[in-house]
Amino acid sequence: MIVVPDAGRLAGIDPGSVRIGVAISDSDQTVATPLEVVDARDREAAIRNLASILDEWEVVGVVVGDPRNMDGSSGAAAKHAAAFRKRLAATIRVPVVTYDERLTTVSAHRALEAAGLDSRQRAGVVDMVAAQVILQSWMDQKRT
């Protein structure tokens, strides 16, 4: 079992094949905030970019979304995310855990739509908001 420290900043990551959403927590691990979107088309460059971001923010742990099918099974996206997670974990020196991210992108789209963003405006930020939902959900579950 991977243990994430109870204090210090965490990062949430929504891994995608085109874009990777990144969110960050406060040092008390109570509030997640969208941070940025990383281009994922060059996977090695994306891993290096993420490692740099995580180092810059001095994160103590990373929560990576695990995109399961609605029935809980692993599809192509989950296999892609697992390979990404393993590569990231081999590159950085902090614990990396997964969180079932079913419906997080849907939640992110709904929140952005409620905020008045049209579909074109949402496209640029939905991944980092999904990362925020993943991280916030993981932190909330950890506290209960």
Secondary structure as the mmCIF struct_conf table of DSSP 4:
data_model
#
loop_
_struct_conf.conf_type_id
_struct_conf.id
_struct_conf.beg_label_comp_id
_struct_conf.beg_label_asym_id
_struct_conf.beg_label_seq_id
_struct_conf.end_label_comp_id
_struct_conf.end_label_asym_id
_struct_conf.end_label_seq_id
BEND BEND1 ASP A 6 GLY A 8
STRN STRN1 LEU A 10 ASP A 14
BEND BEND2 SER A 17 VAL A 18
STRN STRN2 ARG A 19 SER A 25
TURN_TY1_P TURN_TY1_P1 SER A 27 ASP A 28
BEND BEND3 GLN A 29 GLN A 29
STRN STRN3 ALA A 32 ASP A 39
BEND BEND4 ARG A 41 ASP A 42
HELX_RH_AL_P HELX_RH_AL_P1 ARG A 43 GLU A 56
TURN_TY1_P TURN_TY1_P2 TRP A 57 GLU A 58
BEND BEND5 VAL A 60 VAL A 60
STRN STRN4 GLY A 61 ASP A 66
TURN_TY1_P TURN_TY1_P3 MET A 70 ASP A 71
BEND BEND6 GLY A 72 GLY A 72
HELX_RH_AL_P HELX_RH_AL_P2 ALA A 76 THR A 91
BEND BEND7 ILE A 92 VAL A 94
STRN STRN5 VAL A 96 ASP A 100
TURN_TY1_P TURN_TY1_P4 ARG A 102 LEU A 103
HELX_RH_AL_P HELX_RH_AL_P3 THR A 104 ALA A 114
TURN_TY1_P TURN_TY1_P5 ALA A 115 GLY A 116
HELX_RH_AL_P HELX_RH_AL_P4 SER A 119 ALA A 123
TURN_TY1_P TURN_TY1_P6 GLY A 124 VAL A 125
HELX_RH_AL_P HELX_RH_AL_P5 VAL A 126 ARG A 143
#
